[in-house]
Amino acid sequence: MSQVISKVNKPTLVIAHNKTLAGQLYGEFKEFFPENAVEYFVSYYDYYQPEAYVPSSDTYIEKDSSVNDEIDKLRHSATSALLERNDVIVVASVSCIYGLGSPKEYA
């Protein structure tokens, strides 16, 4: 994969199926491409419980979540790098498929 990335020389998205693998790949790509902007883009939730309804007890459970501020900063760094540089490699989990909104609004 590293050979392909270096030959193509365009912004690259590497998608891993979970945060753990994304973290491992991120570390490896940082070593393979020390001059490139290697970025990390995964879900910023440490914990996420969607809202739910349990009909048998007529119980509503509210949504609950916990955001990891460090991961949020890394997501912003990845997005900024894509707007500013061409030598970007973003290592992401599947959460990257969810939209961030308009690039004009982000800038």
TASUL-V98421 format. One record per residue. PHI is phi in whole degrees, -180 to 180 (none if undefined). OMEGA is omega in whole degrees, -180 to 180 (* if undefined). D_LAST is the distance of its C-alpha to the last C-alpha in whole Angstrom. Layout:
phi->(PHI	PHI)
omega->(OMEGA	OMEGA)
d_last->(D_LAST	D_LAST)
//
This chain:
phi->(none	-61	-62	-64	-60	-69	-75	-70	56	-133	-53	-128	-114	-112	-105	-107	-80	-155	-64	-62	-66	-59	-63	-64	-64	-57	-61	-67	-68	-61	-73	-69	-128	-66	-91	-85	-88	-91	-123	-123	-137	-132	-59	-85	-85	-80	-148	-146	-121	-69	-65	-151	-131	-108	-62	-63	-115	52	-111	-104	-111	-72	-63	-139	-156	-137	-97	-92	-64	-66	-67	-61	-63	-65	-64	-65	-62	-62	-65	-63	-60	-65	-81	-110	-132	-106	-95	-97	-124	-103	-100	-137	-93	-62	-63	-68	-76	-84	-66	-99	105	-72	-59	-65	-69	-67	-63)
omega->(-180	179	-180	-179	-178	179	-178	178	176	175	-173	175	176	-177	176	-176	176	-178	-177	179	178	178	178	180	178	179	-180	-180	175	179	-179	-175	-176	-179	-178	173	178	-173	-175	-176	178	178	-179	179	168	-178	177	176	179	177	-178	175	178	-175	-176	179	-178	-177	175	178	-179	175	178	180	177	-177	177	-175	179	178	177	177	179	177	178	178	179	-179	178	-180	179	180	-172	-172	176	-177	-174	171	179	175	-171	168	-177	178	-179	-179	179	-174	175	-176	-177	176	179	179	-180	-177	*)
d_last->(31	30	32	30	27	28	29	27	24	21	18	20	20	23	24	27	29	28	26	30	30	26	26	29	28	25	27	29	26	25	29	29	26	26	24	21	18	20	18	19	18	20	21	20	23	26	28	28	31	30	32	36	39	42	45	48	47	45	42	39	36	33	30	29	27	26	22	22	20	20	19	16	15	16	14	11	12	13	10	8	11	11	8	10	14	17	19	17	20	18	21	21	23	23	21	18	19	18	15	12	11	9	6	5	6	4	0)
//
